[in-house]
Amino acid sequence: DGSFRKNYPGNGWFYREDLDGFVAPQPYPSWVLDESTGRYYAPVDYPNDGKVYSWNEETTSWEESE
C-alpha cells in the first residue's frame, strides 16, 4: 500500500534518507514535493470538470487537451 518508505520504488526513483522514503523524479520544475507522501503536486489543482488536461510548464497552468 506504499505506507512503508512512502512509495514503492519505480524505475528512476530514488531513496531520500531525509524523508525515509522513495521519491520519483520531479516531473516539472514548478511542481512541489509533499514531504509527508513523497509525491510531487502541481502548484495549481487539476480541474474537476470531467475534461482532460495537460500541464503547461511555461504558463504553470492546466490546458485542456484536444
Secondary structure, DSSP 8 states (H G I E B T S, - for coil): ---TTSS---TT-EEETTTTEEE---SSTT-EEETTTTEEE-SS----SS--EEEETTTTEEEE--
